Amino acid sequence: MLQRIPKFVRSFYFITGMLFLVWMLFFDSNDFITQYRMSRELRDKEKDKEYYLEKMAEVQQDREELMGNPELLEKFAREKYLMKRPGEDVFIVVPKKEE
């Protein structure tokens, strides 16, 4: 039975190398599956980073517009924070939900 297995497969170095390879691929703390998951997570985080950088640029641009134009600043404060001038009444119109 052992005679049918090629001699290089029965060698100590081949068996040791295969055991090392199996250990590194499946059982080590930095195995192949963990590396794949971590690289996928890194790609997701990089996409999130790009998204948030774009949003930060948009917010910065909106901020510069608001701070440069007092009329836009007043409109923003009235709509977003329901601010009003003294003596004014604020009415909030809530759309009716269709059932």
Biotite code that builds the C-alpha atoms (Angstrom):
import biotite.structure as struc

atoms = struc.array([
    struc.Atom([0.000, 0.000, 0.000], chain_id="A", res_id=1, res_name="MET", atom_name="CA", element="C"),
    struc.Atom([2.735, 2.495, 0.937], chain_id="A", res_id=2, res_name="LEU", atom_name="CA", element="C"),
    struc.Atom([4.668, 1.482, -2.179], chain_id="A", res_id=3, res_name="GLN", atom_name="CA", element="C"),
    struc.Atom([1.970, 2.955, -4.458], chain_id="A", res_id=4, res_name="ARG", atom_name="CA", element="C"),
    struc.Atom([2.389, 6.454, -2.907], chain_id="A", res_id=5, res_name="ILE", atom_name="CA", element="C"),
    struc.Atom([5.157, 8.394, -4.679], chain_id="A", res_id=6, res_name="PRO", atom_name="CA", element="C"),
    struc.Atom([8.375, 8.682, -2.717], chain_id="A", res_id=7, res_name="LYS", atom_name="CA", element="C"),
    struc.Atom([8.436, 12.517, -2.602], chain_id="A", res_id=8, res_name="PHE", atom_name="CA", element="C"),
    struc.Atom([4.974, 12.519, -0.956], chain_id="A", res_id=9, res_name="VAL", atom_name="CA", element="C"),
    struc.Atom([6.273, 10.235, 1.795], chain_id="A", res_id=10, res_name="ARG", atom_name="CA", element="C"),
    struc.Atom([9.274, 12.447, 2.513], chain_id="A", res_id=11, res_name="SER", atom_name="CA", element="C"),
    struc.Atom([9.583, 14.259, 5.840], chain_id="A", res_id=12, res_name="PHE", atom_name="CA", element="C"),
    struc.Atom([9.929, 17.670, 4.171], chain_id="A", res_id=13, res_name="TYR", atom_name="CA", element="C"),
    struc.Atom([6.829, 17.277, 2.019], chain_id="A", res_id=14, res_name="PHE", atom_name="CA", element="C"),
    struc.Atom([4.700, 16.144, 4.966], chain_id="A", res_id=15, res_name="ILE", atom_name="CA", element="C"),
    struc.Atom([6.072, 18.928, 7.176], chain_id="A", res_id=16, res_name="THR", atom_name="CA", element="C"),
    struc.Atom([5.489, 21.503, 4.444], chain_id="A", res_id=17, res_name="GLY", atom_name="CA", element="C"),
    struc.Atom([1.917, 20.328, 3.884], chain_id="A", res_id=18, res_name="MET", atom_name="CA", element="C"),
    struc.Atom([1.181, 20.413, 7.613], chain_id="A", res_id=19, res_name="LEU", atom_name="CA", element="C"),
    struc.Atom([2.635, 23.913, 7.814], chain_id="A", res_id=20, res_name="PHE", atom_name="CA", element="C"),
    struc.Atom([0.554, 25.018, 4.817], chain_id="A", res_id=21, res_name="LEU", atom_name="CA", element="C"),
    struc.Atom([-2.655, 23.566, 6.281], chain_id="A", res_id=22, res_name="VAL", atom_name="CA", element="C"),
    struc.Atom([-1.882, 25.173, 9.643], chain_id="A", res_id=23, res_name="TRP", atom_name="CA", element="C"),
    struc.Atom([-1.289, 28.598, 8.066], chain_id="A", res_id=24, res_name="MET", atom_name="CA", element="C"),
    struc.Atom([-4.401, 28.415, 5.861], chain_id="A", res_id=25, res_name="LEU", atom_name="CA", element="C"),
    struc.Atom([-6.936, 27.213, 8.418], chain_id="A", res_id=26, res_name="PHE", atom_name="CA", element="C"),
    struc.Atom([-5.758, 27.192, 12.042], chain_id="A", res_id=27, res_name="PHE", atom_name="CA", element="C"),
    struc.Atom([-3.445, 30.172, 12.513], chain_id="A", res_id=28, res_name="ASP", atom_name="CA", element="C"),
    struc.Atom([-4.743, 33.449, 13.969], chain_id="A", res_id=29, res_name="SER", atom_name="CA", element="C"),
    struc.Atom([-3.969, 35.102, 10.615], chain_id="A", res_id=30, res_name="ASN", atom_name="CA", element="C"),
    struc.Atom([-5.516, 32.367, 8.496], chain_id="A", res_id=31, res_name="ASP", atom_name="CA", element="C"),
    struc.Atom([-6.848, 32.806, 4.985], chain_id="A", res_id=32, res_name="PHE", atom_name="CA", element="C"),
    struc.Atom([-10.487, 33.225, 6.013], chain_id="A", res_id=33, res_name="ILE", atom_name="CA", element="C"),
    struc.Atom([-9.675, 35.926, 8.573], chain_id="A", res_id=34, res_name="THR", atom_name="CA", element="C"),
    struc.Atom([-7.518, 37.783, 6.070], chain_id="A", res_id=35, res_name="GLN", atom_name="CA", element="C"),
    struc.Atom([-10.337, 37.699, 3.509], chain_id="A", res_id=36, res_name="TYR", atom_name="CA", element="C"),
    struc.Atom([-12.873, 39.030, 6.025], chain_id="A", res_id=37, res_name="ARG", atom_name="CA", element="C"),
    struc.Atom([-10.520, 41.774, 7.137], chain_id="A", res_id=38, res_name="MET", atom_name="CA", element="C"),
    struc.Atom([-9.775, 42.870, 3.565], chain_id="A", res_id=39, res_name="SER", atom_name="CA", element="C"),
    struc.Atom([-13.508, 42.969, 2.793], chain_id="A", res_id=40, res_name="ARG", atom_name="CA", element="C"),
    struc.Atom([-14.117, 45.042, 5.932], chain_id="A", res_id=41, res_name="GLU", atom_name="CA", element="C"),
    struc.Atom([-11.281, 47.372, 4.954], chain_id="A", res_id=42, res_name="LEU", atom_name="CA", element="C"),
    struc.Atom([-12.866, 47.928, 1.518], chain_id="A", res_id=43, res_name="ARG", atom_name="CA", element="C"),
    struc.Atom([-16.199, 48.710, 3.192], chain_id="A", res_id=44, res_name="ASP", atom_name="CA", element="C"),
    struc.Atom([-14.550, 51.148, 5.586], chain_id="A", res_id=45, res_name="LYS", atom_name="CA", element="C"),
    struc.Atom([-12.753, 52.887, 2.708], chain_id="A", res_id=46, res_name="GLU", atom_name="CA", element="C"),
    struc.Atom([-16.071, 53.302, 0.881], chain_id="A", res_id=47, res_name="LYS", atom_name="CA", element="C"),
    struc.Atom([-17.608, 54.732, 4.049], chain_id="A", res_id=48, res_name="ASP", atom_name="CA", element="C"),
    struc.Atom([-14.653, 57.088, 4.400], chain_id="A", res_id=49, res_name="LYS", atom_name="CA", element="C"),
    struc.Atom([-15.131, 58.389, 0.853], chain_id="A", res_id=50, res_name="GLU", atom_name="CA", element="C"),
    struc.Atom([-18.861, 58.856, 1.465], chain_id="A", res_id=51, res_name="TYR", atom_name="CA", element="C"),
    struc.Atom([-18.287, 60.805, 4.677], chain_id="A", res_id=52, res_name="TYR", atom_name="CA", element="C"),
    struc.Atom([-15.569, 62.939, 3.105], chain_id="A", res_id=53, res_name="LEU", atom_name="CA", element="C"),
    struc.Atom([-18.006, 63.890, 0.335], chain_id="A", res_id=54, res_name="GLU", atom_name="CA", element="C"),
    struc.Atom([-20.694, 64.697, 2.893], chain_id="A", res_id=55, res_name="LYS", atom_name="CA", element="C"),
    struc.Atom([-18.229, 66.812, 4.871], chain_id="A", res_id=56, res_name="MET", atom_name="CA", element="C"),
    struc.Atom([-17.377, 68.777, 1.725], chain_id="A", res_id=57, res_name="ALA", atom_name="CA", element="C"),
    struc.Atom([-21.092, 69.349, 1.036], chain_id="A", res_id=58, res_name="GLU", atom_name="CA", element="C"),
    struc.Atom([-21.724, 70.508, 4.601], chain_id="A", res_id=59, res_name="VAL", atom_name="CA", element="C"),
    struc.Atom([-18.713, 72.824, 4.467], chain_id="A", res_id=60, res_name="GLN", atom_name="CA", element="C"),
    struc.Atom([-19.970, 74.339, 1.219], chain_id="A", res_id=61, res_name="GLN", atom_name="CA", element="C"),
    struc.Atom([-23.479, 74.788, 2.660], chain_id="A", res_id=62, res_name="ASP", atom_name="CA", element="C"),
    struc.Atom([-22.007, 76.376, 5.781], chain_id="A", res_id=63, res_name="ARG", atom_name="CA", element="C"),
    struc.Atom([-19.998, 78.857, 3.742], chain_id="A", res_id=64, res_name="GLU", atom_name="CA", element="C"),
    struc.Atom([-23.124, 79.763, 1.755], chain_id="A", res_id=65, res_name="GLU", atom_name="CA", element="C"),
    struc.Atom([-25.195, 80.205, 4.908], chain_id="A", res_id=66, res_name="LEU", atom_name="CA", element="C"),
    struc.Atom([-22.613, 82.305, 6.709], chain_id="A", res_id=67, res_name="MET", atom_name="CA", element="C"),
    struc.Atom([-22.133, 84.488, 3.647], chain_id="A", res_id=68, res_name="GLY", atom_name="CA", element="C"),
    struc.Atom([-25.815, 85.249, 3.054], chain_id="A", res_id=69, res_name="ASN", atom_name="CA", element="C"),
    struc.Atom([-27.946, 86.486, 6.005], chain_id="A", res_id=70, res_name="PRO", atom_name="CA", element="C"),
    struc.Atom([-31.210, 85.795, 4.142], chain_id="A", res_id=71, res_name="GLU", atom_name="CA", element="C"),
    struc.Atom([-30.296, 82.138, 3.644], chain_id="A", res_id=72, res_name="LEU", atom_name="CA", element="C"),
    struc.Atom([-29.236, 81.910, 7.276], chain_id="A", res_id=73, res_name="LEU", atom_name="CA", element="C"),
    struc.Atom([-32.604, 83.243, 8.424], chain_id="A", res_id=74, res_name="GLU", atom_name="CA", element="C"),
    struc.Atom([-34.470, 80.873, 6.097], chain_id="A", res_id=75, res_name="LYS", atom_name="CA", element="C"),
    struc.Atom([-32.445, 77.923, 7.368], chain_id="A", res_id=76, res_name="PHE", atom_name="CA", element="C"),
    struc.Atom([-33.054, 78.861, 11.018], chain_id="A", res_id=77, res_name="ALA", atom_name="CA", element="C"),
    struc.Atom([-36.798, 79.245, 10.416], chain_id="A", res_id=78, res_name="ARG", atom_name="CA", element="C"),
    struc.Atom([-37.179, 75.946, 8.561], chain_id="A", res_id=79, res_name="GLU", atom_name="CA", element="C"),
    struc.Atom([-34.805, 73.747, 10.512], chain_id="A", res_id=80, res_name="LYS", atom_name="CA", element="C"),
    struc.Atom([-35.103, 75.053, 14.062], chain_id="A", res_id=81, res_name="TYR", atom_name="CA", element="C"),
    struc.Atom([-38.566, 76.671, 13.891], chain_id="A", res_id=82, res_name="LEU", atom_name="CA", element="C"),
    struc.Atom([-37.176, 80.020, 14.975], chain_id="A", res_id=83, res_name="MET", atom_name="CA", element="C"),
    struc.Atom([-39.328, 83.146, 14.667], chain_id="A", res_id=84, res_name="LYS", atom_name="CA", element="C"),
    struc.Atom([-39.183, 86.882, 15.009], chain_id="A", res_id=85, res_name="ARG", atom_name="CA", element="C"),
    struc.Atom([-40.755, 88.531, 18.020], chain_id="A", res_id=86, res_name="PRO", atom_name="CA", element="C"),
    struc.Atom([-44.495, 88.924, 17.512], chain_id="A", res_id=87, res_name="GLY", atom_name="CA", element="C"),
    struc.Atom([-44.762, 86.206, 14.850], chain_id="A", res_id=88, res_name="GLU", atom_name="CA", element="C"),
    struc.Atom([-46.695, 82.988, 15.148], chain_id="A", res_id=89, res_name="ASP", atom_name="CA", element="C"),
    struc.Atom([-45.313, 79.737, 13.768], chain_id="A", res_id=90, res_name="VAL", atom_name="CA", element="C"),
    struc.Atom([-47.682, 77.215, 12.224], chain_id="A", res_id=91, res_name="PHE", atom_name="CA", element="C"),
    struc.Atom([-46.450, 73.728, 11.471], chain_id="A", res_id=92, res_name="ILE", atom_name="CA", element="C"),
    struc.Atom([-48.319, 71.932, 8.707], chain_id="A", res_id=93, res_name="VAL", atom_name="CA", element="C"),
    struc.Atom([-48.102, 68.157, 8.986], chain_id="A", res_id=94, res_name="VAL", atom_name="CA", element="C"),
    struc.Atom([-49.216, 66.215, 5.890], chain_id="A", res_id=95, res_name="PRO", atom_name="CA", element="C"),
    struc.Atom([-51.949, 63.669, 6.504], chain_id="A", res_id=96, res_name="LYS", atom_name="CA", element="C"),
    struc.Atom([-50.870, 60.052, 6.065], chain_id="A", res_id=97, res_name="LYS", atom_name="CA", element="C"),
    struc.Atom([-52.798, 57.995, 3.567], chain_id="A", res_id=98, res_name="GLU", atom_name="CA", element="C"),
    struc.Atom([-53.965, 54.647, 4.848], chain_id="A", res_id=99, res_name="GLU", atom_name="CA", element="C"),
])
